[in-house]
Amino acid sequence: MDKSAVENMKYTWSTAKTLKYIRSCTDPETLHMCVCNYNWDDGFEVPEAVLQNPVCTLSTALCLFYDGDCWEAIEDDDEDEFFAEWRAFSRSLYDRILNGEFQTEPKIKFDPGLSRVDLYCLQKELKPEEMVFITPIDGTDCDVPV
């Protein structure tokens, strides 16, 4: 993991430089760390670039899904322009996760952070193929704050 690059990305790099780095990143763990340290006030351009990177793992996609509050966006019917972009991002990510478009190796830790009650309710509500959204993944912990 390249912690110094993620730190520079977060605090000093322009969006253009960040996008160039994300697109050229070949380390799935560093890519995941970028996601964990992303400021969602900066929009969807960087998350989209992460999802287009061939080394993006399922754990990273799920992290984006939860950090981007995509469940809410999918269910929200607000017509505001921002919400339309958020909803489109969320629905696309949802579909891509269900279609198995993200690699599962190397194993990077993902925990949806659900309470036992939330987990119980979701297990009753979700379709079998949607269980991927609530199933923790063991692996290397790349959720390193910078």
N, C-alpha and C positions, 0 to 999 in steps of 0.2 A: 504494500500500500504506500502511496506517495502522499503522505500527510502534508508536506510542505506545499505541494502543488494545489491541494484542496484548500489549504489556508490562503494561498495567494488568490485562488479563484474566488473565494468567499469575500476577501477584504480589499483586493487591489486590482484585479483584472477587469477589463471592460467585458461587456457581453460578447463582443466579437472574439476576443481572445479566449474567453471561457468556452464558447461554442467550438472554436478550433481545437481546443484541448479535449473536450468531450468527444468530438467526432474522431479524433486520432487516438484516443485512449485504448490500450490493448489489455489492460489489467482489470478484470471484472471487480476485484475488491476495491480498487481505487474509484472506479465508476460508482460503486455502491456508496462509498464514503462521500462522494460528491452529492449524491441524492440525499443522504442523511443530513448534510449540512446546507442544503439548498434553502434559500429564502423564497417562499411562494409568492411574496409580493412582487417578485421580478417577472412573473408571468409564466407562460407555458413553453417558450422557445427552448430553454435549456432542458426541461423534462422531455420534450419531444425529441431532442437530439440524443438524449440518453437512450430513449426507447428505440431509436434507429440504429444505435451502435450494435454491431454484431455480437459483442461480448456481454450485452445486457442479460442478466440472469433473471429467472423467475422471482427470486428474492428481491431483486432491485425493482422489478416491475410492481410487485406487491407493495413494496415500501412506497413507491410513487402513488399507488392506488390509495393507500391509507393516509399518507401525508397530504395528498391532494384532496382528501375528503370526498372521494369519488362516489361513494354510496349515496351521499346526500345529493350530489350533482345529478346523478342518474334519476333520482326520484323527484327532484325539483322541477317545477314546470314554469318557472319565472322566464319571461320573455326578454329580459334585459340582455344587451349585447354581450357583456362580460359572462353572464351565466350561460349564454348560448355557447361561447367558446369553451367554458369549463365543462359543460355537459357533453359537448362533442369530444373533447379530450378524454373525459371519463368513460364515455360509451365505447370509444375506440379502444382504450386500454382494457376495459372489461372484456370486450370481444377477443382481443389479442391474447389475453391470459387464458380465456376458455378454449381458444384454438390451439394452445400449446406452442405459441410462437417464440417463447423464451427458453434459453438453454437452462438446464438444471445442474450443470457442473461448471465450475467448481461449486461446492456447497457453501453458500453464504447464509448465515443465520438470519432468520426472519421470524418475528413473533408479532402477531396482530395486536397483542396487548389487550385482549378481551377479558372481561370479568367472567366468572363462571356462569352468571345469570345471562350475560350477553351471548356467550357461547351456546348455552342451552337453547335460548330463543332462536338464534340463527340456525342451529342444527335442525330445528323443527321447520324453519321457514325456507331454507335454501334447497335448491335442487341438488341431486348427487354430484353433478359436474361442477357446481359452485362451491363445493367444500374446499377447493384449492384456496379460496379466499380466507378461510379461517383455520387452515392447518399450518401449525408452526413448522419451520424448516430448521434442522440442526446444521451447524457448520461454523465457519469462521465468523467471528463477530466483527463486522466492519462499521458498526454504528459508533464511530469515534468522533466526538465533537472536537472542532478546531476553533 
